[in-house]
Each structure stands twice: as C-alpha cells, then as structure tokens.
Amino acid sequence: MSTEANKEALRRIIEDGYNAGNTDAVNQYVADGMIDHNPQVGQEPGREGWKKTIDQARRAFPDLYISLDTVIGEDDWVMMRGRICGTNTGELEIPGMDQSLPPTGKKMEVLNMALARFENGKMVERWLLRDERQFAEQMGLMG
C-alpha cells in the first residue's frame, strides 16, 4: 500500500473508531494480531483488546474526540500528533483493577502522539505517547 493509503487508514481509525465510536470500522484498518507497544493497563492483546479500550474510553467520555493536527508518513510508517479531548460523564474504568471512578464532569484536553507501522493497508504495530500526568491533573486524580 502507498504511504497516502496508510495515512488515510490511520485517519479512518481515529475518525471512525475513536471519534464516531464505530469500533467495527477498526476491523478494516487494524490487523487482528496488532501489537500495541503501549497498551492501557489490563488491555487484552490484539485488535479486539484495542476495540474494548476504545469502548471503555467512549463510555467514560461520550464526547471523546481526537484531533489530527499533524499526520506524516514514510513508506509503511505513519505518525500523528493531536489532542484527545472529552468530558468525563461516565464511569472511568480502571482496567485490570476491577474498579472504576465515578463521573467527575471534568473536561480533558491532552497531547496525544502515535507512531504506527502498516502492512498491506492494516496497522500491525503502534506506539503511543500521551501526557498521562496532564490527564490525571485534569481529572483531579493528582494535585
């Protein structure tokens, strides 16, 4: 696949999967055995684990939105930079800990960057960098 096709696949993952909440659309662009090098705590491996993580995030932040401020690519590699935004109006599940935090009503806006590798038009690996401290501060989890 071309670099432009890989960039469009990443856009569709963000727009359709995260922003629209259509995790079935992720099937078209993410390989079943995708390796997430920075999974959420308790996240199951592969595409299905990633889809569950998207669902959990959207339950906690129903208005979840990830901006795509920059998308660059070369060969099989695509990198994006943007912001993940939303209002915590649902329970915030803590995967792997069998507990959740009640809704705070607080808004978040956190820097989000990802690097992905594609094969045959599907994401096979992903590295994620997100400002977790900023998220925790905005949610009132730390001072």
C-alpha positions in Angstrom: 0.0 0.0 0.0 1.1 3.6 -0.6 2.1 6.0 2.2 -1.0 8.0 1.4 -3.2 4.9 1.8 -1.6 4.2 5.2 -2.1 7.8 6.3 -5.8 7.6 5.3 -6.1 4.3 7.2 -4.8 6.0 10.3 -7.3 8.8 9.8 -10.1 6.4 9.5 -9.1 4.6 12.7 -9.2 7.9 14.5 -12.3 9.4 12.8 -14.4 6.2 12.6 -13.2 4.2 15.6 -12.4 6.8 18.3 -14.4 9.9 17.2 -17.5 8.1 15.9 -17.3 5.1 18.2 -17.6 2.6 15.4 -15.1 0.0 16.6 -16.3 -2.4 13.8 -14.7 0.0 11.3 -11.4 -0.7 13.0 -11.5 -4.2 11.6 -10.8 -2.8 8.1 -7.7 -1.0 9.2 -6.1 -2.9 12.1 -4.6 -6.4 11.8 -6.0 -9.0 14.2 -2.7 -9.6 15.9 -1.7 -5.9 16.0 1.0 -5.3 18.6 0.3 -2.3 20.9 3.7 -1.4 22.4 2.0 1.0 24.9 -1.3 -0.8 25.9 -3.5 0.5 28.7 -3.3 -1.3 32.0 -5.1 -4.6 31.7 -5.7 -4.2 27.9 -6.1 -7.5 26.1 -3.7 -8.1 23.2 -4.6 -7.6 19.5 -7.3 -5.8 17.7 -10.1 -7.0 19.9 -8.4 -5.7 23.1 -7.8 -2.4 21.4 -11.5 -2.2 20.4 -12.5 -2.8 24.1 -10.2 0.0 25.2 -11.9 2.4 22.7 -15.3 1.3 24.0 -14.2 1.9 27.6 -12.9 5.4 26.8 -16.1 6.3 25.0 -18.2 5.2 27.9 -16.2 7.4 30.3 -16.0 10.3 27.8 -19.0 10.0 25.4 -18.0 13.2 23.6 -14.4 11.8 23.1 -12.7 13.5 20.2 -9.1 13.1 18.9 -7.8 15.9 16.7 -5.5 15.1 13.8 -3.3 18.2 13.9 -0.4 16.6 12.0 -0.2 13.3 10.1 3.1 12.4 8.3 4.2 9.2 6.7 7.0 7.4 5.0 6.7 4.0 3.4 4.9 1.8 6.0 5.2 4.3 8.9 2.7 6.9 9.9 2.9 9.3 12.7 0.1 11.5 14.1 0.0 14.4 16.6 -3.1 15.8 18.1 -5.2 16.2 21.2 -7.5 13.9 22.9 -10.5 15.8 24.3 -13.7 14.9 26.2 -15.9 15.3 29.2 -15.9 12.7 31.9 -19.7 12.0 32.2 -19.4 8.2 32.6 -17.6 5.8 35.0 -13.9 5.7 34.4 -13.0 2.0 34.4 -9.5 1.1 35.7 -8.7 -2.0 33.6 -7.0 -4.8 35.5 -8.1 -3.4 38.9 -11.9 -4.3 38.8 -12.8 -0.8 39.9 -14.0 2.4 38.4 -14.2 6.1 39.3 -17.5 7.9 39.3 -18.0 10.6 36.7 -16.4 14.0 37.5 -18.0 16.1 34.8 -14.5 17.5 34.2 -13.1 18.2 30.7 -9.8 16.9 29.5 -7.5 18.0 26.6 -4.3 16.0 26.5 -1.5 15.9 24.0 -1.6 12.6 22.0 1.0 11.3 19.6 1.2 7.9 17.9 3.6 6.1 15.5 2.2 3.2 13.6 3.5 0.6 11.1 1.3 -0.8 8.4 1.4 -3.9 6.3 -1.0 -4.4 3.4 -3.1 -1.5 4.5 -3.5 -2.6 8.1 -1.9 -1.4 11.2 0.4 -4.1 12.7 2.2 -2.1 15.4 1.5 1.1 17.4 3.5 3.2 19.8 1.6 5.8 21.8 2.7 8.8 23.8 0.1 10.7 25.8 0.5 13.2 28.6 -0.8 10.9 31.4 0.1 13.4 34.1 -1.9 16.2 32.4 -4.8 13.7 32.2 -4.6 12.8 35.9 -4.3 16.5 36.9 -7.3 17.5 34.8 -9.4 14.6 36.2 -8.5 15.7 39.8 -6.5 12.5 40.4 -3.4 14.4 41.5 -2.5 17.9 42.6 
